[in-house]
Amino acid sequence: MTKKNDWPQQLSPEELAEWRRRFAEANRVNVFCHCRQCDEEWVASRKEACHHCGSLNVEAIACWQFPDG
């Protein structure tokens, strides 16, 4: 049994699909990388080895998670 959602619909199905597409694109091309070994930081399209020291111990966070400003 599924629960009925009583919240008003915020987006049309087309708008929601477009939002999801843009969200996926933002995740795909904007990744903040932080090297845990040398503390180097950069933005890339995906998690990758550190350009400074070559370490693979890299934290990758989607940039959309950071507030603007």
N, CA, C and O atoms as a GROMACS GRO file, in nm:
protein
  276
    1MET      N    1   0.082  -0.118   0.000
    1MET     CA    2   0.000   0.000   0.000
    1MET      C    3   0.088   0.125   0.000
    1MET      O    4   0.179   0.136   0.082
    2THR      N    5   0.062   0.219  -0.089
    2THR     CA    6   0.138   0.342  -0.094
    2THR      C    7   0.063   0.454  -0.023
    2THR      O    8  -0.060   0.463  -0.027
    3LYS      N    9   0.140   0.538   0.043
    3LYS     CA   10   0.080   0.652   0.112
    3LYS      C   11   0.047   0.761   0.010
    3LYS      O   12   0.120   0.781  -0.087
    4LYS      N   13  -0.060   0.829   0.033
    4LYS     CA   14  -0.099   0.940  -0.053
    4LYS      C   15  -0.021   1.064  -0.010
    4LYS      O   16  -0.012   1.095   0.109
    5ASN      N   17   0.034   1.132  -0.107
    5ASN     CA   18   0.108   1.255  -0.080
    5ASN      C   19   0.009   1.371  -0.085
    5ASN      O   20  -0.047   1.400  -0.191
    6ASP      N   21  -0.012   1.438   0.027
    6ASP     CA   22  -0.105   1.550   0.034
    6ASP      C   23  -0.039   1.684   0.004
    6ASP      O   24  -0.106   1.788   0.007
    7TRP      N   25   0.090   1.685  -0.024
    7TRP     CA   26   0.158   1.809  -0.053
    7TRP      C   27   0.119   1.857  -0.193
    7TRP      O   28   0.099   1.775  -0.282
    8PRO      N   29   0.109   1.988  -0.212
    8PRO     CA   30   0.078   2.038  -0.346
    8PRO      C   31   0.196   2.011  -0.440
    8PRO      O   32   0.312   2.019  -0.400
    9GLN      N   33   0.165   1.979  -0.563
    9GLN     CA   34   0.270   1.951  -0.661
    9GLN      C   35   0.344   2.080  -0.694
    9GLN      O   36   0.282   2.180  -0.730
   10GLN      N   37   0.476   2.079  -0.681
   10GLN     CA   38   0.557   2.197  -0.704
   10GLN      C   39   0.600   2.212  -0.850
   10GLN      O   40   0.609   2.323  -0.902
   11LEU      N   41   0.625   2.100  -0.915
   11LEU     CA   42   0.672   2.100  -1.053
   11LEU      C   43   0.585   2.009  -1.138
   11LEU      O   44   0.533   1.908  -1.091
   12SER      N   45   0.571   2.045  -1.263
   12SER     CA   46   0.501   1.956  -1.356
   12SER      C   47   0.594   1.837  -1.384
   12SER      O   48   0.713   1.846  -1.356
   13PRO      N   49   0.543   1.727  -1.437
   13PRO     CA   50   0.630   1.614  -1.470
   13PRO      C   51   0.744   1.654  -1.564
   13PRO      O   52   0.856   1.604  -1.551
   14GLU      N   53   0.717   1.744  -1.659
   14GLU     CA   54   0.821   1.790  -1.752
   14GLU      C   55   0.927   1.872  -1.680
   14GLU      O   56   1.047   1.856  -1.704
   15GLU      N   57   0.882   1.961  -1.589
   15GLU     CA   58   0.976   2.042  -1.512
   15GLU      C   59   1.062   1.955  -1.420
   15GLU      O   60   1.181   1.979  -1.405
   16LEU      N   61   1.000   1.855  -1.359
   16LEU     CA   62   1.074   1.764  -1.272
   16LEU      C   63   1.179   1.687  -1.351
   16LEU      O   64   1.292   1.669  -1.304
   17ALA      N   65   1.142   1.639  -1.469
   17ALA     CA   66   1.237   1.567  -1.554
   17ALA      C   67   1.355   1.657  -1.593
   17ALA      O   68   1.470   1.613  -1.592
   18GLU      N   69   1.327   1.783  -1.625
   18GLU     CA   70   1.433   1.878  -1.660
   18GLU      C   71   1.521   1.906  -1.540
   18GLU      O   72   1.644   1.913  -1.553
   19TRP      N   73   1.462   1.923  -1.422
   19TRP     CA   74   1.539   1.946  -1.299
   19TRP      C   75   1.632   1.827  -1.273
   19TRP      O   76   1.749   1.845  -1.241
   20ARG      N   77   1.579   1.707  -1.286
   20ARG     CA   78   1.661   1.587  -1.264
   20ARG      C   79   1.775   1.578  -1.365
   20ARG      O   80   1.886   1.538  -1.329
   21ARG      N   81   1.749   1.615  -1.492
   21ARG     CA   82   1.853   1.612  -1.595
   21ARG      C   83   1.964   1.711  -1.562
   21ARG      O   84   2.082   1.679  -1.572
   22ARG      N   85   1.924   1.832  -1.521
   22ARG     CA   86   2.025   1.933  -1.487
   22ARG      C   87   2.103   1.896  -1.362
   22ARG      O   88   2.223   1.921  -1.353
   23PHE      N   89   2.036   1.837  -1.267
   23PHE     CA   90   2.100   1.791  -1.144
   23PHE      C   91   2.205   1.685  -1.176
   23PHE      O   92   2.317   1.689  -1.124
   24ALA      N   93   2.169   1.590  -1.261
   24ALA     CA   94   2.264   1.484  -1.301
   24ALA      C   95   2.383   1.544  -1.376
   24ALA      O   96   2.497   1.503  -1.355
   25GLU      N   97   2.357   1.642  -1.462
   25GLU     CA   98   2.465   1.709  -1.535
   25GLU      C   99   2.558   1.783  -1.440
   25GLU      O  100   2.680   1.777  -1.457
   26ALA      N  101   2.503   1.852  -1.342
   26ALA     CA  102   2.586   1.923  -1.244
   26ALA      C  103   2.673   1.825  -1.166
   26ALA      O  104   2.789   1.854  -1.139
   27ASN      N  105   2.618   1.711  -1.130
   27ASN     CA  106   2.697   1.610  -1.061
   27ASN      C  107   2.807   1.555  -1.149
   27ASN      O  108   2.917   1.524  -1.102
   28ARG      N  109   2.778   1.543  -1.278
   28ARG     CA  110   2.872   1.480  -1.370
   28ARG      C  111   2.994   1.567  -1.398
   28ARG      O  112   3.103   1.514  -1.418
   29VAL      N  113   2.978   1.699  -1.401
   29VAL     CA  114   3.088   1.783  -1.446
   29VAL      C  115   3.146   1.876  -1.339
   29VAL      O  116   3.238   1.952  -1.369
   30ASN      N  117   3.097   1.872  -1.220
   30ASN     CA  118   3.144   1.964  -1.116
   30ASN      C  119   3.169   1.889  -0.986
   30ASN      O  120   3.079   1.878  -0.903
   31VAL      N  121   3.289   1.839  -0.970
   31VAL     CA  122   3.324   1.763  -0.852
   31VAL      C  123   3.440   1.833  -0.781
   31VAL      O  124   3.547   1.853  -0.839
   32PHE      N  125   3.417   1.869  -0.656
   32PHE     CA  126   3.523   1.927  -0.574
   32PHE      C  127   3.608   1.813  -0.520
   32PHE      O  128   3.556   1.722  -0.456
   33CYS      N  129   3.738   1.818  -0.545
   33CYS     CA  130   3.830   1.713  -0.500
   33CYS      C  131   3.925   1.770  -0.395
   33CYS      O  132   3.974   1.882  -0.407
   34HIS      N  133   3.951   1.689  -0.293
   34HIS     CA  134   4.043   1.727  -0.186
   34HIS      C  135   4.135   1.609  -0.158
   34HIS      O  136   4.089   1.500  -0.123
   35CYS      N  137   4.266   1.632  -0.173
   35CYS     CA  138   4.364   1.528  -0.146
   35CYS      C  139   4.387   1.519   0.004
   35CYS      O  140   4.426   1.617   0.068
   36ARG      N  141   4.362   1.403   0.059
   36ARG     CA  142   4.381   1.384   0.204
   36ARG      C  143   4.528   1.376   0.242
   36ARG      O  144   4.563   1.390   0.359
   37GLN      N  145   4.615   1.353   0.143
   37GLN     CA  146   4.758   1.340   0.173
   37GLN      C  147   4.829   1.476   0.176
   37GLN      O  148   4.906   1.502   0.268
   38CYS      N  149   4.803   1.562   0.076
   38CYS     CA  150   4.876   1.689   0.070
   38CYS      C  151   4.786   1.812   0.083
   38CYS      O  152   4.834   1.925   0.078
   39ASP      N  153   4.655   1.792   0.099
   39ASP     CA  154   4.556   1.899   0.115
   39ASP      C  155   4.534   1.983  -0.011
   39ASP      O  156   4.473   2.090  -0.003
   40GLU      N  157   4.581   1.938  -0.126
   40GLU     CA  158   4.552   2.007  -0.252
   40GLU      C  159   4.402   2.000  -0.279
   40GLU      O  160   4.337   1.901  -0.246
   41GLU      N  161   4.345   2.106  -0.339
   41GLU     CA  162   4.202   2.111  -0.371
   41GLU      C  163   4.186   2.157  -0.516
   41GLU      O  164   4.261   2.242  -0.562
   42TRP      N  165   4.087   2.099  -0.587
   42TRP     CA  166   4.059   2.136  -0.725
   42TRP      C  167   3.919   2.091  -0.763
   42TRP      O  168   3.856   2.012  -0.692
   43VAL      N  169   3.870   2.140  -0.875
   43VAL     CA  170   3.741   2.099  -0.929
   43VAL      C  171   3.767   2.025  -1.059
   43VAL      O  172   3.846   2.068  -1.142
   44ALA      N  173   3.699   1.911  -1.074
   44ALA     CA  174   3.719   1.826  -1.193
   44ALA      C  175   3.584   1.768  -1.236
   44ALA      O  176   3.481   1.794  -1.175
   45SER      N  177   3.588   1.691  -1.343
   45SER     CA  178   3.468   1.626  -1.394
   45SER      C  179   3.440   1.495  -1.322
   45SER      O  180   3.329   1.443  -1.329
   46ARG      N  181   3.539   1.443  -1.253
   46ARG     CA  182   3.523   1.317  -1.180
   46ARG      C  183   3.635   1.308  -1.076
   46ARG      O  184   3.730   1.386  -1.078
   47LYS      N  185   3.620   1.214  -0.986
   47LYS     CA  186   3.726   1.189  -0.888
   47LYS      C  187   3.849   1.140  -0.962
   47LYS      O  188   3.840   1.051  -1.047
   48GLU      N  189   3.963   1.198  -0.932
   48GLU     CA  190   4.086   1.161  -1.000
   48GLU      C  191   4.204   1.172  -0.904
   48GLU      O  192   4.192   1.232  -0.797
   49ALA      N  193   4.316   1.115  -0.943
   49ALA     CA  194   4.437   1.123  -0.861
   49ALA      C  195   4.481   1.268  -0.846
   49ALA      O  196   4.458   1.350  -0.935
   50CYS      N  197   4.545   1.297  -0.735
   50CYS     CA  198   4.593   1.432  -0.708
   50CYS      C  199   4.700   1.471  -0.809
   50CYS      O  200   4.794   1.396  -0.834
   51HIS      N  201   4.685   1.590  -0.868
   51HIS     CA  202   4.782   1.640  -0.966
   51HIS      C  203   4.912   1.684  -0.898
   51HIS      O  204   5.016   1.691  -0.962
   52HIS      N  205   4.905   1.714  -0.770
   52HIS     CA  206   5.021   1.765  -0.697
   52HIS      C  207   5.113   1.652  -0.649
   52HIS      O  208   5.234   1.656  -0.671
   53CYS      N  209   5.052   1.551  -0.582
   53CYS     CA  210   5.136   1.445  -0.523
   53CYS      C  211   5.110   1.306  -0.581
   53CYS      O  212   5.185   1.212  -0.554
   54GLY      N  213   5.004   1.293  -0.663
   54GLY     CA  214   4.973   1.164  -0.724
   54GLY      C  215   4.892   1.069  -0.638
   54GLY      O  216   4.862   0.957  -0.681
   55SER      N  217   4.855   1.111  -0.518
   55SER     CA  218   4.780   1.024  -0.427
   55SER      C  219   4.642   0.991  -0.483
   55SER      O  220   4.579   1.073  -0.550
   56LEU      N  221   4.597   0.870  -0.454
   56LEU     CA  222   4.461   0.829  -0.488
   56LEU      C  223   4.366   0.846  -0.369
   56LEU      O  224   4.247   0.818  -0.380
   57ASN      N  225   4.421   0.891  -0.256
   57ASN     CA  226   4.340   0.914  -0.136
   57ASN      C  227   4.275   1.051  -0.148
   57ASN      O  228   4.316   1.147  -0.082
   58VAL      N  229   4.172   1.058  -0.233
   58VAL     CA  230   4.107   1.183  -0.269
   58VAL      C  231   3.960   1.178  -0.229
   58VAL      O  232   3.890   1.082  -0.261
   59GLU      N  233   3.915   1.281  -0.161
   59GLU     CA  234   3.774   1.297  -0.128
   59GLU      C  235   3.708   1.373  -0.243
   59GLU      O  236   3.763   1.473  -0.290
   60ALA      N  237   3.593   1.327  -0.290
   60ALA     CA  238   3.522   1.394  -0.399
   60ALA      C  239   3.380   1.427  -0.354
   60ALA      O  240   3.307   1.340  -0.307
   61ILE      N  241   3.343   1.554  -0.370
   61ILE     CA  242   3.211   1.602  -0.327
   61ILE      C  243   3.148   1.677  -0.443
   61ILE      O  244   3.211   1.765  -0.503
   62ALA      N  245   3.024   1.644  -0.476
   62ALA     CA  246   2.954   1.715  -0.582
   62ALA      C  247   2.942   1.863  -0.544
   62ALA      O  248   2.902   1.895  -0.432
   63CYS      N  249   2.976   1.951  -0.636
   63CYS     CA  250   2.980   2.095  -0.607
   63CYS      C  251   2.843   2.153  -0.571
   63CYS      O  252   2.837   2.252  -0.499
   64TRP      N  253   2.736   2.093  -0.619
   64TRP     CA  254   2.603   2.147  -0.587
   64TRP      C  255   2.577   2.146  -0.437
   64TRP      O  256   2.486   2.215  -0.390
   65GLN      N  257   2.654   2.070  -0.361
   65GLN     CA  258   2.633   2.063  -0.217
   65GLN      C  259   2.682   2.187  -0.143
   65GLN      O  260   2.656   2.203  -0.024
   66PHE      N  261   2.754   2.274  -0.215
   66PHE     CA  262   2.807   2.395  -0.153
   66PHE      C  263   2.714   2.512  -0.186
   66PHE      O  264   2.675   2.529  -0.301
   67PRO      N  265   2.678   2.593  -0.087
   67PRO     CA  266   2.590   2.707  -0.115
   67PRO      C  267   2.662   2.813  -0.198
   67PRO      O  268   2.784   2.826  -0.190
   68ASP      N  269   2.587   2.886  -0.277
   68ASP     CA  270   2.643   2.998  -0.353
   68ASP      C  271   2.675   3.113  -0.257
   68ASP      O  272   2.609   3.131  -0.155
   69GLY      N  273   2.778   3.189  -0.292
   69GLY     CA  274   2.809   3.309  -0.215
   69GLY      C  275   2.906   3.283  -0.115
   69GLY      O  276   2.944   3.374  -0.040
   0.00000   0.00000   0.00000
